[in-house]
Amino acid sequence: MKKISILLCALALTACGSPQTSSPTLDEVFASRRSIRAYKAGRTISEAEVRELLTATQNAPSWANMQPSKYYIAIGEEKRNAVLELIGGNKERVINAPVMIVSTFETAKSGFFQGEPVDATGDLWGAYDNGLSNAYLILKARAMGFDTLIMGMRDADALRELFDIPENETVLAVIALGYRAQEPNVPVHRPLDEIAKFY
Ligand SMILES: Cc1cc2nc3c(=O)[nH]c(=O)nc-3n(C[C@H](O)[C@H](O)[C@H](O)COP(=O)(O)O)c2cc1C
């Protein structure tokens, strides 16, 4: 029994109280990434760390490699406070998150050829690419020890004005970035056979 627990400790360093010395596995990132609605106050995240995070998003695939996703980062106190006023009831959830990231995509790019949509999907391909990019962002954030909340409840027009976002970009989510202050519940997931059919 002792031998088995030593072996398990060797395999999972963190489970036995040892400091984490290596990057978490992808499965560990999936398991621990949750939408966080309470953040530790007084913890900062540097611009260099946010740059590392955003560099990871550049590995995300996009339609014909159009890379339509753009990010506007409120890392200074003044801009961060301004964003907090534009996310409705989310404000209290992310008030202590040190960074707010506004995610947009350039319209008429993914899914378009010579200015025309290639199929009925149109700009939904741009939104698709932006979602993929955001997925890389939130998973990389977790791998770096950060936490996130994607917020669809936001005032897109006011955010456009605040960051001077051009009209050819669609403002999608605001993503709060910080350190969790609470362990979240794992939401109930639909049975796999309800969402996947094998033929
Ligand atoms: C596009 C999108 C918009 C969301 N908007 C909000 C939001 O405005 N406020 C919020 O608290 N959570 C928001 N969420 C988080 C979801 O509620 C959350 O992802 C879902 O309940 C699953 O929980 P989990 O992320 O912990 O797995 C949003 C998530 C997505 C993907």
The ligand as an SDF file (V2000), in Angstrom:
LIG
                    3D

 31 33  0  0  0  0  0  0  0  0999 V2000
  -20.0730   33.4400  -24.7590 C   0  0  0  0  0  0  0  0  0  0  0  0
  -20.1470   33.3280  -23.2540 C   0  0  0  0  0  0  0  0  0  0  0  0
  -20.7210   34.3570  -22.5270 C   0  0  0  0  0  0  0  0  0  0  0  0
  -20.7630   34.2750  -21.1190 C   0  0  0  0  0  0  0  0  0  0  0  0
  -21.2360   35.3530  -20.4040 N   0  0  0  0  0  0  0  0  0  0  0  0
  -21.1900   35.3200  -19.0520 C   0  0  0  0  0  0  0  0  0  0  0  0
  -21.5490   36.4690  -18.2950 C   0  0  0  0  0  0  0  0  0  0  0  0
  -21.8770   37.5360  -18.8220 O   0  0  0  0  0  0  0  0  0  0  0  0
  -21.4980   36.3640  -16.9340 N   0  0  0  0  0  0  0  0  0  0  0  0
  -21.0910   35.2120  -16.3000 C   0  0  0  0  0  0  0  0  0  0  0  0
  -21.0670   35.1980  -15.0640 O   0  0  0  0  0  0  0  0  0  0  0  0
  -20.7360   34.1150  -16.9970 N   0  0  0  0  0  0  0  0  0  0  0  0
  -20.7470   34.1430  -18.3620 C   0  0  0  0  0  0  0  0  0  0  0  0
  -20.3130   33.0590  -19.0850 N   0  0  0  0  0  0  0  0  0  0  0  0
  -19.8100   31.8540  -18.3850 C   0  0  0  0  0  0  0  0  0  0  0  0
  -20.7600   30.6610  -18.5100 C   0  0  0  0  0  0  0  0  0  0  0  0
  -21.8740   30.8600  -17.7050 O   0  0  0  0  0  0  0  0  0  0  0  0
  -19.9800   29.3840  -18.1330 C   0  0  0  0  0  0  0  0  0  0  0  0
  -18.9750   29.1780  -19.0590 O   0  0  0  0  0  0  0  0  0  0  0  0
  -20.8650   28.1460  -18.0570 C   0  0  0  0  0  0  0  0  0  0  0  0
  -21.8110   28.2590  -17.0260 O   0  0  0  0  0  0  0  0  0  0  0  0
  -20.0380   26.8590  -17.8240 C   0  0  0  0  0  0  0  0  0  0  0  0
  -19.2730   26.9660  -16.6410 O   0  0  0  0  0  0  0  0  0  0  0  0
  -17.6850   26.7910  -16.6340 P   0  0  0  0  0  0  0  0  0  0  0  0
  -17.1130   27.8580  -17.5430 O   0  0  0  0  0  0  0  0  0  0  0  0
  -17.2600   26.9610  -15.2210 O   0  0  0  0  0  0  0  0  0  0  0  0
  -17.3660   25.4380  -17.1690 O   0  0  0  0  0  0  0  0  0  0  0  0
  -20.2580   33.1250  -20.4680 C   0  0  0  0  0  0  0  0  0  0  0  0
  -19.6710   32.1090  -21.2310 C   0  0  0  0  0  0  0  0  0  0  0  0
  -19.5910   32.2070  -22.5920 C   0  0  0  0  0  0  0  0  0  0  0  0
  -18.8790   31.1280  -23.3710 C   0  0  0  0  0  0  0  0  0  0  0  0
  1  2  1  0
  2  3  1  0
  2 30  2  0
  3  4  2  0
  4  5  1  0
  4 28  1  0
  5  6  2  0
  6  7  1  0
  6 13  1  0
  7  8  2  0
  7  9  1  0
  9 10  1  0
 10 11  2  0
 10 12  1  0
 12 13  2  0
 13 14  1  0
 14 15  1  0
 14 28  1  0
 15 16  1  0
 16 17  1  0
 16 18  1  0
 18 19  1  0
 18 20  1  0
 20 21  1  0
 20 22  1  0
 22 23  1  0
 23 24  1  0
 24 25  2  0
 24 26  1  0
 24 27  1  0
 28 29  2  0
 29 30  1  0
 30 31  1  0
M  END
$$$$
